[in-house]
Amino acid sequence: MDMWLIPALIAGIIITVISFVSTLKIAKMTSKRKSENDTPISETVEEYATMLNPIVWVYAIFLLFLGIMIFYYWSKAGY
């Protein structure tokens, strides 16, 4: 359990920070709306729709964490 505690805490903190920043950006965009009608989608969101998705960030962080753990076990085994 000791070996997994620190990496899990780090991953959790990174995910929390990314989610918090995304939420603040969305709240700021929502408060700037001039009317209750839908506003056009910004060019940034159109170009980078996948990269702005928090689920993609969670998968990327998980894969990075998994790669670090595999490398750690591989280097510890001495292959």
ABEGO torsion letter per residue (X at the ends): XAAAAAAAAAAAAAAAAAAAAAAAAAAAAAAABABABBBBBBAAAAAAAAAABAAAAAAAAAAAAAAAAAAAAAAAAGX
